[in-house]
Amino acid sequence: MATCWRLRKIDRDHGAAFGDMLAVAAPFNEDLTRRLESFSSAFGHNSRCADFLVFQGERADSSAERKSLFERGLAVCPGHRNSAMLLSHEYLIEVDKLLLKTATMPAAFARVSSRRVETNVREAWDLCQTCERVYPYNEHLDEYRERVRAEADRFGLDLETTEAP
């Protein structure tokens, strides 16, 4: 793990060699992660295991895979800052995708498809709440909340009373 951080410090963590190094070490970290997860609660200082999961997550191809790795990082090391921070950013990416679905829809059309709009806006709002629980210091959270509120206002939805589907 120290090697990963050294390579990051000299900006050498983006090439194929870094990925190859992660692939060689991945089975060892996977075994350690499984052992830590087998206990009823995490114990000790497991940040190195979580760090490795973060490095893997940063290189993952899909959002689902990144989220899974960052969540595992938090499971083995509760409070792991990098896992929490990157997981919160993944949630905001999902908010952005949901808002994109409603942004192109005229408000008048929402009456025809109001349930879908309501579902998307509510899910985006819930993801903002989840983001705050995971990492309340996310510097983009307020901006995303405002965007969700703006969409809710545009479609006449009350976020405080709209029930989740």
DSSP file (Angstrom, degrees, kcal/mol; ACC not computed):
  #  RESIDUE AA STRUCTURE BP1 BP2  ACC     N-H-->O    O-->H-N    N-H-->O    O-->H-N    TCO  KAPPA ALPHA  PHI   PSI    X-CA   Y-CA   Z-CA
    1    1 A M     >        0   0    0      0, 0.0     4,-2.1     0, 0.0     5,-0.2   0.000 360.0 360.0 360.0 -37.3    0.0    0.0    0.0
    2    2 A A  H  >  +     0   0    0      1,-0.2     4,-2.3     2,-0.2     5,-0.2   0.882 360.0  54.7 -59.5 -36.3    2.9    2.3    0.7
    3    3 A T  H  > S+     0   0    0      2,-0.2     4,-2.6     1,-0.2    -1,-0.2   0.905 105.1  52.9 -63.9 -41.1    4.0    1.8   -2.8
    4    4 A C  H  > S+     0   0    0      1,-0.2     4,-2.1     2,-0.2    -2,-0.2   0.931 110.9  46.4 -59.1 -46.1    0.6    2.9   -4.2
    5    5 A W  H  X S+     0   0    0     -4,-2.1     4,-2.3     2,-0.2    -1,-0.2   0.886 111.0  52.1 -66.9 -37.3    0.7    6.1   -2.1
    6    6 A R  H  X S+     0   0    0     -4,-2.3     4,-1.4     1,-0.2    -1,-0.2   0.924 110.5  48.3 -63.4 -42.7    4.3    6.9   -3.2
    7    7 A L  H  <>S+     0   0    0     -4,-2.6     5,-3.5     1,-0.2     6,-0.4   0.875 110.2  52.1 -64.8 -36.2    3.3    6.4   -6.9
    8    8 A R  H ><5S+     0   0    0     -4,-2.1     3,-1.7     3,-0.2    -1,-0.2   0.916 105.4  55.6 -64.4 -41.6    0.3    8.7   -6.3
    9    9 A K  H 3<5S+     0   0    0     -4,-2.3    -1,-0.2     1,-0.3    -2,-0.2   0.817 112.3  41.6 -63.1 -30.4    2.5   11.4   -4.8
   10   10 A I  T 3<5S-     0   0    0     -4,-1.4    -1,-0.3    -5,-0.1    -2,-0.2   0.213 117.6-112.8-101.8  15.9    4.7   11.4   -7.9
   11   11 A D  T < 5S+     0   0    0     -3,-1.7    -3,-0.2     1,-0.1     3,-0.2   0.870  81.8 123.3  59.3  42.5    1.7   11.2  -10.2
   12   12 A R      < +     0   0    0     -5,-3.5     3,-0.3    -6,-0.1    -4,-0.2   0.033  40.6  95.2-115.9  24.4    2.6    7.7  -11.5
   13   13 A D  S    S+     0   0    0     -6,-0.4    -1,-0.1    -5,-0.2    -5,-0.1   0.171  70.4  67.7-103.0  18.3   -0.7    6.1  -10.5
   14   14 A H  S    S+     0   0    0     -3,-0.2    -1,-0.2     4,-0.0    -2,-0.1   0.580  80.0  90.3-110.7 -13.6   -2.5    6.4  -13.9
   15   15 A G  S  > S-     0   0    0     -3,-0.3     4,-1.5     1,-0.1     3,-0.3  -0.170  87.9-101.7 -84.8 176.7   -0.5    4.1  -16.1
   16   16 A A  H  > S+     0   0    0      1,-0.2     4,-2.6     2,-0.2     5,-0.2   0.830 117.1  62.3 -64.8 -34.2   -0.9    0.4  -17.0
   17   17 A A  H  > S+     0   0    0      1,-0.2     4,-2.3     2,-0.2    -1,-0.2   0.886 102.5  50.6 -62.1 -37.8    1.9   -0.5  -14.6
   18   18 A F  H  > S+     0   0    0     -3,-0.3     4,-2.3     2,-0.2    -1,-0.2   0.929 110.7  48.9 -65.0 -44.2    0.0    0.8  -11.7
   19   19 A G  H  X S+     0   0    0     -4,-1.5     4,-2.3     1,-0.2    -2,-0.2   0.887 110.2  51.7 -61.2 -39.6   -3.1   -1.3  -12.8
   20   20 A D  H  X S+     0   0    0     -4,-2.6     4,-2.0     2,-0.2    -1,-0.2   0.900 108.6  51.1 -63.4 -40.5   -0.9   -4.3  -13.1
   21   21 A M  H  X S+     0   0    0     -4,-2.3     4,-2.0     1,-0.2    -2,-0.2   0.913 110.1  49.2 -63.6 -42.3    0.5   -3.8   -9.6
   22   22 A L  H  X S+     0   0    0     -4,-2.3     4,-1.9     1,-0.2    -1,-0.2   0.902 109.3  52.8 -62.6 -40.1   -3.1   -3.6   -8.3
   23   23 A A  H  < S+     0   0    0     -4,-2.3    -1,-0.2     1,-0.2    -2,-0.2   0.883 109.2  48.8 -64.0 -38.2   -4.1   -6.7  -10.1
   24   24 A V  H  < S+     0   0    0     -4,-2.0     4,-0.3     1,-0.2    -1,-0.2   0.900 118.5  39.1 -67.5 -40.5   -1.2   -8.7   -8.6
   25   25 A A  H >X S+     0   0    0     -4,-2.0     4,-1.9     1,-0.2     3,-0.6   0.662  93.8  88.2 -84.5 -16.6   -2.0   -7.5   -5.1
   26   26 A A  H 3X S+     0   0    0     -4,-1.9     4,-2.9     1,-0.2     5,-0.2   0.864  83.2  53.9 -55.1 -44.4   -5.8   -7.7   -5.4
   27   27 A P  H 3> S+     0   0    0      0, 0.0     4,-2.1     0, 0.0    -1,-0.2   0.884 109.5  49.3 -60.8 -35.4   -6.1  -11.4   -4.3
   28   28 A F  H <> S+     0   0    0     -3,-0.6     4,-2.1    -4,-0.3    -2,-0.2   0.921 114.0  44.3 -68.2 -43.2   -4.2  -10.7   -1.1
   29   29 A N  H  X S+     0   0    0     -4,-1.9     4,-3.1     2,-0.2    -1,-0.2   0.872 111.0  55.2 -68.9 -35.7   -6.4   -7.7   -0.3
   30   30 A E  H  X S+     0   0    0     -4,-2.9     4,-2.7    -5,-0.2    -2,-0.2   0.916 108.3  48.6 -62.0 -42.7   -9.5   -9.6   -1.2
   31   31 A D  H  X S+     0   0    0     -4,-2.1     4,-2.1    -5,-0.2    -2,-0.2   0.926 113.6  46.6 -62.9 -44.4   -8.6  -12.3    1.3
   32   32 A L  H  X S+     0   0    0     -4,-2.1     4,-2.5     2,-0.2    -2,-0.2   0.917 112.1  50.8 -63.1 -43.8   -7.9   -9.7    4.0
   33   33 A T  H  X S+     0   0    0     -4,-3.1     4,-2.7     1,-0.2    -2,-0.2   0.932 109.6  49.8 -61.0 -46.4  -11.2   -7.9    3.2
   34   34 A R  H  X S+     0   0    0     -4,-2.7     4,-1.3     1,-0.2    -1,-0.2   0.895 110.8  50.4 -60.0 -40.4  -13.2  -11.2    3.4
   35   35 A R  H  < S+     0   0    0     -4,-2.1     4,-0.5     2,-0.2     3,-0.3   0.924 112.2  46.5 -64.0 -43.5  -11.6  -12.0    6.7
   36   36 A L  H >< S+     0   0    0     -4,-2.5     3,-1.0     1,-0.2    -2,-0.2   0.892 111.8  51.3 -65.8 -38.4  -12.4   -8.5    8.1
   37   37 A E  H 3< S+     0   0    0     -4,-2.7    -1,-0.2     1,-0.2    -2,-0.2   0.728  97.3  69.0 -70.7 -21.1  -16.0   -8.7    6.8
   38   38 A S  T 3< S+     0   0    0     -4,-1.3    -1,-0.2    -3,-0.3     2,-0.2   0.693  84.9  84.1 -73.6 -16.5  -16.5  -12.1    8.4
   39   39 A F  S <  S-     0   0    0     -3,-1.0     3,-0.1    -4,-0.5     4,-0.0  -0.532  92.3-117.0 -81.9 154.5  -16.4  -10.5   11.9
   40   40 A S  S    S+     0   0    0     -2,-0.2     2,-0.3     1,-0.2    -1,-0.1   0.779  98.0   9.0 -65.3 -25.2  -19.6   -9.0   13.2
   41   41 A S  S    S-     0   0    0     -5,-0.1    -1,-0.2    35,-0.0    35,-0.1  -0.990  88.3 -98.6-150.9 152.1  -17.9   -5.6   13.2
   42   42 A A        -     0   0    0     -2,-0.3     2,-0.3    33,-0.3    35,-0.1  -0.314  42.4-169.7 -66.7 151.8  -14.7   -4.2   11.9
   43   43 A F        +     0   0    0     33,-0.2    -4,-0.0    -7,-0.0    -1,-0.0  -0.954  36.8   7.1-140.4 159.5  -11.9   -3.8   14.4
   44   44 A G  S    S-     0   0    0     -2,-0.3     2,-1.0     1,-0.1    -2,-0.0  -0.076 104.2 -36.9  69.4-167.6   -8.5   -2.2   14.6
   45   45 A H        +     0   0    0      1,-0.1     3,-0.3    32,-0.0    -1,-0.1  -0.793  63.9 159.4 -98.6  94.3   -6.8    0.0   12.1
   46   46 A N     >  +     0   0    0     -2,-1.0     4,-2.0    30,-0.2     3,-0.3   0.053  31.9 117.9-105.5  23.3   -7.9   -1.3    8.7
   47   47 A S  H  > S+     0   0    0      1,-0.2     4,-3.1     2,-0.2    -1,-0.2   0.815  70.0  58.8 -66.5 -29.3   -7.3    1.8    6.6
   48   48 A R  H  > S+     0   0    0     -3,-0.3     4,-2.0     2,-0.2    -1,-0.2   0.909 107.0  47.4 -66.7 -39.3   -4.7    0.1    4.5
   49   49 A C  H  > S+     0   0    0     -3,-0.3     4,-1.8     2,-0.2    -2,-0.2   0.928 114.8  46.4 -63.7 -44.6   -7.2   -2.5    3.3
   50   50 A A  H  X S+     0   0    0     -4,-2.0     4,-2.1     1,-0.2    -2,-0.2   0.878 108.5  56.6 -65.6 -38.3   -9.7    0.3    2.7
   51   51 A D  H  X S+     0   0    0     -4,-3.1     4,-2.5     1,-0.2    -1,-0.2   0.922 106.0  50.6 -57.4 -44.3   -7.1    2.4    0.9
   52   52 A F  H  X S+     0   0    0     -4,-2.0     4,-2.4     1,-0.2    -1,-0.2   0.908 108.2  51.8 -62.3 -41.6   -6.5   -0.5   -1.5
   53   53 A L  H  X S+     0   0    0     -4,-1.8     4,-2.7     1,-0.2    -1,-0.2   0.867 108.8  51.9 -62.5 -35.8  -10.2   -0.8   -2.2
   54   54 A V  H  X S+     0   0    0     -4,-2.1     4,-2.6     2,-0.2    -2,-0.2   0.930 108.1  50.4 -65.4 -45.6  -10.2    2.9   -3.0
   55   55 A F  H  X S+     0   0    0     -4,-2.5     4,-0.8     1,-0.2    -2,-0.2   0.914 113.6  46.2 -59.0 -41.7   -7.4    2.5   -5.5
   56   56 A Q  H >X S+     0   0    0     -4,-2.4     3,-0.8     1,-0.2     4,-0.5   0.923 111.5  52.0 -64.9 -43.3   -9.3   -0.3   -7.1
   57   57 A G  H >< S+     0   0    0     -4,-2.7     3,-1.1     1,-0.3    -2,-0.2   0.872 102.3  58.5 -62.6 -38.2  -12.5    1.7   -7.1
   58   58 A E  H 3< S+     0   0    0     -4,-2.6    -1,-0.3     1,-0.3    -2,-0.2   0.791 111.2  42.9 -62.0 -26.9  -10.9    4.7   -8.8
   59   59 A R  H << S+     0   0    0     -4,-0.8    -1,-0.3    -3,-0.8    -2,-0.2   0.445  88.5 119.8 -98.6  -1.5   -9.9    2.4  -11.7
   60   60 A A    <<  -     0   0    0     -3,-1.1    -3,-0.0    -4,-0.5     6,-0.0  -0.285  60.2-139.4 -67.0 150.7  -13.3    0.6  -11.9
   61   61 A D  S    S+     0   0    0      2,-0.0     2,-0.3     5,-0.0    -1,-0.1   0.813  77.9  46.9 -81.3 -32.3  -15.2    0.8  -15.1
   62   62 A S  S  > S-     0   0    0      1,-0.1     4,-2.4     0, 0.0     5,-0.2  -0.795  73.8-127.7-117.8 155.5  -18.7    1.2  -13.8
   63   63 A S  H  > S+     0   0    0     -2,-0.3     4,-3.1     1,-0.2     5,-0.2   0.890 111.5  55.8 -61.9 -40.1  -20.4    3.3  -11.1
   64   64 A A  H  > S+     0   0    0      1,-0.2     4,-2.2     2,-0.2    -1,-0.2   0.902 109.3  46.1 -61.4 -41.0  -21.9    0.2   -9.5
   65   65 A E  H  > S+     0   0    0      2,-0.2     4,-2.2     1,-0.2    -1,-0.2   0.910 113.1  49.4 -68.4 -42.0  -18.4   -1.4   -9.2
   66   66 A R  H  X S+     0   0    0     -4,-2.4     4,-2.7     1,-0.2     5,-0.2   0.945 111.8  48.7 -61.3 -47.3  -16.9    1.8   -7.8
   67   67 A K  H  X S+     0   0    0     -4,-3.1     4,-2.8     1,-0.2     5,-0.2   0.916 110.0  52.1 -59.2 -43.3  -19.8    2.1   -5.2
   68   68 A S  H  X S+     0   0    0     -4,-2.2     4,-2.1    -5,-0.2    -1,-0.2   0.914 111.8  45.6 -60.1 -44.2  -19.4   -1.5   -4.2
   69   69 A L  H  X S+     0   0    0     -4,-2.2     4,-2.1     2,-0.2    -1,-0.2   0.905 114.0  48.0 -67.9 -41.1  -15.6   -1.1   -3.6
   70   70 A F  H  X S+     0   0    0     -4,-2.7     4,-1.8     2,-0.2    -2,-0.2   0.886 111.4  51.2 -67.5 -37.3  -16.1    2.2   -1.7
   71   71 A E  H  X S+     0   0    0     -4,-2.8     4,-2.0    -5,-0.2    -2,-0.2   0.900 109.4  50.2 -64.6 -40.3  -18.9    0.7    0.4
   72   72 A R  H  X S+     0   0    0     -4,-2.1     4,-2.4    -5,-0.2     5,-0.3   0.889 106.3  56.6 -64.1 -37.9  -16.6   -2.3    1.3
   73   73 A G  H  X S+     0   0    0     -4,-2.1     4,-1.5     1,-0.2    -1,-0.2   0.911 109.8  44.8 -58.6 -42.0  -13.9    0.2    2.2
   74   74 A L  H  < S+     0   0    0     -4,-1.8    -1,-0.2     2,-0.2    -2,-0.2   0.827 109.9  56.2 -70.9 -31.2  -16.3    1.8    4.7
   75   75 A A  H  < S+     0   0    0     -4,-2.0   -33,-0.3     1,-0.2    -2,-0.2   0.903 114.2  37.5 -67.6 -40.3  -17.4   -1.7    6.0
   76   76 A V  H  < S+     0   0    0     -4,-2.4   -33,-0.2     1,-0.3    -1,-0.2   0.721 133.7  25.2 -85.1 -20.3  -13.8   -2.7    6.8
   77   77 A C  S >< S-     0   0    0     -4,-1.5     3,-2.0    -5,-0.3    -1,-0.3  -0.621  82.1-152.0-142.7  80.0  -12.8    0.7    8.1
   78   78 A P  T 3  S+     0   0    0      0, 0.0     3,-0.1     0, 0.0    -3,-0.1  -0.240  84.9  24.0 -54.0 135.2  -15.8    2.7    9.3
   79   79 A G  T 3  S+     0   0    0      1,-0.3     2,-0.6    55,-0.1    -5,-0.1   0.520  78.1 161.7  86.0   4.9  -15.1    6.4    8.9
   80   80 A H    <>  -     0   0    0     -3,-2.0     4,-2.5     1,-0.2    -1,-0.3  -0.468  30.4-151.5 -62.5 111.8  -12.5    5.9    6.2
   81   81 A R  H  > S+     0   0    0     -2,-0.6     4,-2.9     1,-0.2     5,-0.2   0.885  87.7  46.8 -58.3 -48.5  -12.4    9.4    4.7
   82   82 A N  H  > S+     0   0    0      2,-0.2     4,-2.5     1,-0.2     5,-0.3   0.896 113.0  49.6 -66.4 -39.3  -11.5    8.6    1.1
   83   83 A S  H  > S+     0   0    0      2,-0.2     4,-2.3     1,-0.2    -1,-0.2   0.944 115.1  44.7 -61.8 -46.6  -14.0    5.8    0.8
   84   84 A A  H  X S+     0   0    0     -4,-2.5     4,-2.3     2,-0.2    -2,-0.2   0.918 113.8  49.2 -64.2 -44.6  -16.7    8.0    2.2
   85   85 A M  H  X S+     0   0    0     -4,-2.9     4,-1.7    -5,-0.2    -2,-0.2   0.934 115.0  42.9 -62.9 -47.5  -15.7   11.0    0.0
   86   86 A L  H  X S+     0   0    0     -4,-2.5     4,-1.8     1,-0.2    -1,-0.2   0.855 112.6  53.3 -71.3 -33.7  -15.6    9.0   -3.2
   87   87 A L  H  X S+     0   0    0     -4,-2.3     4,-1.9    -5,-0.3    -1,-0.2   0.910 107.4  52.1 -64.4 -41.0  -18.8    7.1   -2.4
   88   88 A S  H  X S+     0   0    0     -4,-2.3     4,-1.7     1,-0.2    -2,-0.2   0.877 107.6  52.1 -64.0 -36.0  -20.6   10.4   -1.8
   89   89 A H  H  X S+     0   0    0     -4,-1.7     4,-1.8     1,-0.2    -1,-0.2   0.874 105.9  54.5 -67.0 -36.0  -19.4   11.6   -5.2
   90   90 A E  H  X S+     0   0    0     -4,-1.8     4,-1.7     1,-0.2    -2,-0.2   0.895 106.3  52.4 -63.2 -38.7  -20.8    8.5   -6.8
   91   91 A Y  H  X S+     0   0    0     -4,-1.9     4,-2.0     1,-0.2    -1,-0.2   0.897 107.9  51.0 -63.0 -39.0  -24.2    9.3   -5.3
   92   92 A L  H  X S+     0   0    0     -4,-1.7     4,-2.4     1,-0.2    -1,-0.2   0.828 104.6  56.9 -70.0 -29.8  -24.0   12.8   -6.8
   93   93 A I  H  X S+     0   0    0     -4,-1.8     4,-1.9     2,-0.2    -1,-0.2   0.905 107.5  49.0 -63.3 -40.2  -23.3   11.3  -10.2
   94   94 A E  H  X S+     0   0    0     -4,-1.7     4,-2.2     2,-0.2    -2,-0.2   0.895 108.9  52.5 -65.4 -39.7  -26.5    9.3   -9.8
   95   95 A V  H  X S+     0   0    0     -4,-2.0     4,-2.7     1,-0.2     5,-0.2   0.931 107.6  52.7 -59.3 -45.2  -28.4   12.5   -8.9
   96   96 A D  H  X S+     0   0    0     -4,-2.4     4,-1.9     1,-0.2    -1,-0.2   0.900 108.2  50.0 -58.8 -42.6  -27.0   14.2  -12.0
   97   97 A K  H  X S+     0   0    0     -4,-1.9     4,-1.3     2,-0.2    -1,-0.2   0.893 111.6  48.5 -64.2 -40.4  -28.3   11.3  -14.2
   98   98 A L  H  X S+     0   0    0     -4,-2.2     4,-1.1     1,-0.2     3,-0.2   0.909 111.3  49.5 -66.6 -41.1  -31.7   11.5  -12.6
   99   99 A L  H  X S+     0   0    0     -4,-2.7     4,-2.6     1,-0.2    -1,-0.2   0.833 104.8  58.8 -67.6 -31.3  -31.9   15.3  -13.1
  100  100 A L  H  X S+     0   0    0     -4,-1.9     4,-1.0    -5,-0.2    -1,-0.2   0.864 101.3  56.3 -64.2 -34.8  -30.8   14.9  -16.7
  101  101 A K  H  < S+     0   0    0     -4,-1.3    -1,-0.2    -3,-0.2    -2,-0.2   0.863 116.6  34.6 -64.5 -35.4  -33.9   12.7  -17.2
  102  102 A T  H >< S+     0   0    0     -4,-1.1     3,-1.4     1,-0.1    -2,-0.2   0.758 104.2  71.8 -91.1 -25.1  -36.2   15.5  -15.9
  103  103 A A  H 3< S+     0   0    0     -4,-2.6    -2,-0.2     1,-0.3    -1,-0.1   0.834  99.7  46.8 -62.0 -33.4  -34.3   18.5  -17.3
  104  104 A T  T 3< S+     0   0    0     -4,-1.0    -1,-0.3    -5,-0.1    -2,-0.1   0.505  94.0  95.0 -87.6  -2.8  -35.2   17.8  -20.9
  105  105 A M  S <  S-     0   0    0     -3,-1.4     5,-0.1    -4,-0.1     2,-0.1  -0.777  77.6-126.2 -93.1 123.9  -38.9   17.3  -20.0
  106  106 A P    >>  -     0   0    0      0, 0.0     4,-1.0     0, 0.0     3,-0.8  -0.394  20.7-121.9 -63.5 144.2  -41.2   20.3  -20.4
  107  107 A A  G >4 S+     0   0    0      1,-0.3     3,-0.5     2,-0.2     4,-0.4   0.841 112.2  58.5 -57.2 -34.3  -43.2   21.0  -17.2
  108  108 A A  G >4 S+     0   0    0      1,-0.2     3,-1.0     2,-0.2     4,-0.4   0.866 101.8  54.1 -64.8 -35.6  -46.4   20.6  -19.1
  109  109 A F  G X> S+     0   0    0     -3,-0.8     4,-1.6     1,-0.2     3,-1.1   0.743  90.5  76.9 -69.4 -22.9  -45.5   17.0  -20.1
  110  110 A A  G << S+     0   0    0     -4,-1.0    -1,-0.2    -3,-0.5     7,-0.2   0.781  84.3  63.9 -60.4 -26.4  -44.9   16.1  -16.5
  111  111 A R  G X4 S+     0   0    0     -3,-1.0     3,-0.6    -4,-0.4    -1,-0.3   0.870 104.3  46.3 -65.8 -34.7  -48.7   15.9  -16.0
  112  112 A V  T <4 S+     0   0    0     -3,-1.1    -2,-0.2    -4,-0.4    -1,-0.2   0.879 129.7  24.2 -72.0 -38.4  -48.8   13.0  -18.5
  113  113 A S  T 3X S+     0   0    0     -4,-1.6     4,-2.0     1,-0.1     3,-0.3  -0.271  79.9 139.1-120.8  44.2  -45.9   11.3  -16.8
  114  114 A S  H <>  +     0   0    0     -3,-0.6     4,-3.0     1,-0.2     5,-0.2   0.838  67.9  56.0 -64.4 -35.2  -46.1   12.7  -13.4
  115  115 A R  H  > S+     0   0    0      2,-0.2     4,-2.5     1,-0.2    -1,-0.2   0.907 108.7  47.2 -64.8 -40.8  -45.3    9.5  -11.5
  116  116 A R  H  > S+     0   0    0     -3,-0.3     4,-2.4     2,-0.2    -1,-0.2   0.918 114.4  46.7 -66.8 -42.4  -42.0    9.0  -13.4
  117  117 A V  H  X S+     0   0    0     -4,-2.0     4,-2.7    -7,-0.2     5,-0.3   0.944 113.4  48.7 -62.9 -47.6  -41.0   12.6  -12.8
  118  118 A E  H  X S+     0   0    0     -4,-3.0     4,-2.8     1,-0.2     5,-0.2   0.910 111.3  50.5 -59.0 -43.1  -42.0   12.4   -9.1
  119  119 A T  H  X S+     0   0    0     -4,-2.5     4,-2.6    -5,-0.2    -1,-0.2   0.925 112.1  46.8 -61.4 -45.9  -40.0    9.2   -8.7
  120  120 A N  H  X S+     0   0    0     -4,-2.4     4,-2.3     2,-0.2    -2,-0.2   0.921 115.0  45.2 -63.9 -44.7  -36.9   10.6  -10.3
  121  121 A V  H  X S+     0   0    0     -4,-2.7     4,-2.3     2,-0.2    -2,-0.2   0.922 114.8  48.0 -67.2 -43.4  -37.0   13.8   -8.3
  122  122 A R  H  X S+     0   0    0     -4,-2.8     4,-2.7    -5,-0.3    -2,-0.2   0.918 112.1  49.4 -62.6 -43.7  -37.7   12.0   -5.0
  123  123 A E  H  X S+     0   0    0     -4,-2.6     4,-2.3    -5,-0.2    -1,-0.2   0.900 110.5  50.8 -63.1 -40.1  -34.9    9.5   -5.7
  124  124 A A  H  X S+     0   0    0     -4,-2.3     4,-1.7     2,-0.2    -1,-0.2   0.912 111.3  48.4 -62.3 -42.2  -32.5   12.3   -6.5
  125  125 A W  H  X S+     0   0    0     -4,-2.3     4,-1.9     1,-0.2    -2,-0.2   0.917 110.9  50.2 -64.1 -43.6  -33.5   14.0   -3.2
  126  126 A D  H  X S+     0   0    0     -4,-2.7     4,-2.4     1,-0.2    -1,-0.2   0.872 107.9  53.7 -63.2 -37.1  -33.0   10.7   -1.3
  127  127 A L  H  X S+     0   0    0     -4,-2.3     4,-2.7     2,-0.2    -1,-0.2   0.871 106.0  53.1 -66.1 -35.6  -29.6   10.3   -2.9
  128  128 A C  H  X S+     0   0    0     -4,-1.7     4,-2.0     2,-0.2    -2,-0.2   0.911 109.6  48.7 -62.5 -41.3  -28.6   13.8   -1.7
  129  129 A Q  H  X S+     0   0    0     -4,-1.9     4,-2.0     2,-0.2    -2,-0.2   0.911 112.1  48.4 -64.7 -41.8  -29.7   12.8    1.9
  130  130 A T  H  X S+     0   0    0     -4,-2.4     4,-2.4     1,-0.2     5,-0.2   0.911 108.3  54.7 -63.7 -42.6  -27.6    9.6    1.6
  131  131 A C  H  X S+     0   0    0     -4,-2.7     4,-2.8     1,-0.2    -1,-0.2   0.906 108.0  49.6 -56.5 -43.0  -24.6   11.5    0.3
  132  132 A E  H  < S+     0   0    0     -4,-2.0    -1,-0.2     1,-0.2    -2,-0.2   0.897 110.1  50.1 -65.8 -39.8  -24.8   13.7    3.4
  133  133 A R  H  < S+     0   0    0     -4,-2.0    -1,-0.2     2,-0.2    -2,-0.2   0.896 115.7  43.1 -64.3 -38.9  -25.0   10.8    5.7
  134  134 A V  H  < S-     0   0    0     -4,-2.4    -2,-0.2     1,-0.2    -1,-0.2   0.926 140.0  -2.8 -73.7 -45.6  -22.0    9.2    4.1
  135  135 A Y    ><  -     0   0    0     -4,-2.8     3,-1.7    -5,-0.2    -1,-0.2  -0.674  60.1-176.2-152.4  88.0  -19.8   12.3    3.8
  136  136 A P  T 3  S+     0   0    0      0, 0.0    -4,-0.1     0, 0.0    -3,-0.1   0.596  80.2  67.8 -66.1  -9.6  -21.4   15.6    5.0
  137  137 A Y  T 3   +     0   0    0     -5,-0.1     2,-0.2     4,-0.0    -5,-0.1   0.347  63.0 135.7 -93.6   6.9  -18.4   17.6    3.8
  138  138 A N    X   -     0   0    0     -3,-1.7     3,-1.2    -7,-0.2     4,-0.4  -0.393  49.9-147.8 -58.9 120.1  -18.9   17.0    0.1
  139  139 A E  T 3  S+     0   0    0      1,-0.3     4,-0.2    -2,-0.2    -1,-0.2   0.609  92.8  49.8 -70.7 -12.2  -18.3   20.4   -1.4
  140  140 A H  T 3> S+     0   0    0      1,-0.1     4,-2.1     2,-0.1    -1,-0.3   0.497  82.5  93.6-101.8  -5.9  -20.9   19.9   -4.2
  141  141 A L  H <> S+     0   0    0     -3,-1.2     4,-2.6     1,-0.2     5,-0.2   0.898  83.6  50.0 -59.0 -46.2  -23.8   18.7   -2.1
  142  142 A D  H  > S+     0   0    0     -4,-0.4     4,-2.2     1,-0.2    -1,-0.2   0.900 109.6  52.2 -61.0 -40.7  -25.5   22.0   -1.6
  143  143 A E  H  > S+     0   0    0     -4,-0.2     4,-1.9     1,-0.2    -1,-0.2   0.916 111.4  46.4 -61.2 -43.9  -25.3   22.7   -5.3
  144  144 A Y  H  X S+     0   0    0     -4,-2.1     4,-2.4     2,-0.2    -2,-0.2   0.890 109.6  54.0 -68.3 -38.7  -27.0   19.4   -6.1
  145  145 A R  H  X S+     0   0    0     -4,-2.6     4,-2.8     1,-0.2    -1,-0.2   0.922 108.7  49.7 -59.4 -43.1  -29.6   19.9   -3.5
  146  146 A E  H  X S+     0   0    0     -4,-2.2     4,-2.5     1,-0.2    -1,-0.2   0.888 109.2  51.7 -64.1 -38.6  -30.5   23.2   -5.0
  147  147 A R  H  X S+     0   0    0     -4,-1.9     4,-2.0     2,-0.2    -1,-0.2   0.906 111.2  47.4 -64.2 -40.8  -30.8   21.6   -8.5
  148  148 A V  H  X S+     0   0    0     -4,-2.4     4,-2.5     2,-0.2    -2,-0.2   0.927 111.9  50.2 -66.4 -43.6  -33.1   19.0   -7.1
  149  149 A R  H  X S+     0   0    0     -4,-2.8     4,-2.8     1,-0.2    -2,-0.2   0.905 108.6  53.1 -59.0 -41.4  -35.2   21.7   -5.3
  150  150 A A  H  X S+     0   0    0     -4,-2.5     4,-2.4     1,-0.2    -1,-0.2   0.907 110.3  46.9 -62.1 -41.9  -35.4   23.6   -8.6
  151  151 A E  H  X S+     0   0    0     -4,-2.0     4,-1.7     2,-0.2    -1,-0.2   0.900 111.6  51.4 -66.6 -39.7  -36.7   20.6  -10.5
  152  152 A A  H  <>S+     0   0    0     -4,-2.5     5,-3.5     1,-0.2     4,-0.4   0.925 112.0  46.6 -62.3 -43.9  -39.2   19.9   -7.7
  153  153 A D  H ><5S+     0   0    0     -4,-2.8     3,-1.1     3,-0.2    -2,-0.2   0.907 108.7  55.6 -63.5 -41.8  -40.4   23.5   -7.9
  154  154 A R  H 3<5S+     0   0    0     -4,-2.4    -1,-0.2     1,-0.3    -2,-0.2   0.848 115.6  37.7 -60.8 -34.7  -40.6   23.4  -11.7
  155  155 A F  T 3<5S-     0   0    0     -4,-1.7    -1,-0.3    -5,-0.1    -2,-0.2   0.352 115.2-113.1 -99.9   5.6  -42.9   20.4  -11.5
  156  156 A G  T < 5 +     0   0    0     -3,-1.1     2,-0.4    -4,-0.4    -3,-0.2   0.838  63.7 150.9  70.0  33.1  -44.8   21.5   -8.4
  157  157 A L      < -     0   0    0     -5,-3.5     2,-0.7    -6,-0.2    -1,-0.2  -0.799  41.5-144.1-100.5 140.5  -43.5   18.8   -6.1
  158  158 A D    >>  -     0   0    0     -2,-0.4     4,-2.4     1,-0.1     3,-0.9  -0.902   7.3-161.3-101.5 110.3  -43.1   19.3   -2.4
  159  159 A L  T 34 S+     0   0    0     -2,-0.7    -1,-0.1     1,-0.2   -10,-0.0   0.764  88.0  57.8 -64.5 -25.1  -40.0   17.4   -1.3
  160  160 A E  T 34 S+     0   0    0      1,-0.2    -1,-0.2    -3,-0.1    -2,-0.0   0.793 119.9  26.1 -76.9 -26.7  -41.1   17.3    2.3
  161  161 A T  T <4 S+     0   0    0     -3,-0.9     2,-0.3     2,-0.1    -2,-0.2   0.576  89.8 110.0-113.4 -12.4  -44.5   15.6    1.6
  162  162 A T     <  -     0   0    0     -4,-2.4     2,-0.3     1,-0.1    -5,-0.0  -0.489  63.4-139.3 -66.7 126.0  -43.8   13.7   -1.6
  163  163 A E        -     0   0    0     -2,-0.3   -41,-0.1     1,-0.1    -2,-0.1  -0.611  17.8-107.8 -88.0 147.4  -43.7   10.0   -0.7
  164  164 A A              0   0    0     -2,-0.3   -45,-0.1     1,-0.1    -1,-0.1  -0.466 360.0 360.0 -68.7 143.8  -41.2    7.6   -2.1
  165  165 A P              0   0    0      0, 0.0    -1,-0.1     0, 0.0   -46,-0.1   0.503 360.0 360.0 -68.2 360.0  -42.8    5.2   -4.6
